[in-house]
């Protein structure tokens, strides 16, 4: 789950597993797999980071080791 903010300032929690598309129109719009759309204050990059952090927290995405660069193998 990720916490995001509606344009009116109200925060809500969204299940990141169901996110299909994140776009900027210029407002950031999150489209879920069921077609529902949410417009949020966070930037597209911020939403992507929240989703990535969520997936890492539930071990669906590998963790980067401390001191290891992303480009290193």
C-alpha positions in Angstrom: 0.0 0.0 0.0 1.2 3.5 -0.8 0.0 6.8 0.7 -0.8 9.6 -1.8 -2.6 12.9 -1.7 -5.6 14.1 -3.6 -5.5 17.6 -5.1 -7.7 18.8 -2.2 -5.0 17.8 0.3 -6.7 14.7 1.6 -4.3 11.7 2.0 -5.4 8.2 1.1 -3.9 4.7 0.8 -3.8 2.9 -2.5 -3.0 -0.7 -3.2 0.1 -0.5 -5.4 -0.4 -4.0 -6.7 -3.3 -2.8 -8.8 -1.5 0.2 -10.4 -1.4 -0.2 -14.2 -0.4 3.3 -15.4 1.1 6.5 -13.9 0.9 9.5 -16.1 1.3 13.3 -15.9 -1.3 15.5 -17.8 0.2 17.8 -16.1 -1.4 16.5 -12.9 -0.3 13.0 -11.9 -3.0 10.4 -12.8 -2.8 6.9 -11.5 -4.9 4.3 -13.4 -5.7 1.0 -11.8 -6.2 -2.4 -13.5 -10.0 -2.0 -13.0 -10.0 1.3 -14.9 -10.4 3.6 -11.9 -8.4 6.8 -12.1 -7.0 8.9 -9.2 -5.4 12.4 -9.6 -2.8 13.0 -7.0 -0.4 15.8 -5.9 2.7 13.7 -6.0 4.9 13.8 -9.1 5.0 10.8 -11.4 8.6 10.1 -10.2 7.5 10.2 -6.6 4.7 7.7 -7.2 7.1 5.4 -9.0 9.5 5.6 -6.0 6.7 4.9 -3.6 5.6 1.8 -5.6 9.2 0.6 -5.9 9.7 1.0 -2.1 6.5 -0.9 -1.5 7.5 -3.8 -3.7 10.9 -3.9 -2.0 9.3 -3.9 1.5 7.2 -7.0 0.6 10.2 -8.7 -1.1 8.7 -8.6 -4.6 11.7 -6.5 -5.8 15.3 -7.1 -4.9 17.0 -4.9 -2.3 20.0 -2.9 -3.3 22.9 -3.5 -0.9 24.4 -0.5 1.0 27.3 1.0 -1.0 26.3 -0.9 -4.2 25.6 1.2 -7.3 22.7 0.2 -9.5 25.0 -0.1 -12.5 27.4 -2.6 -10.8 26.9 -6.3 -11.4 
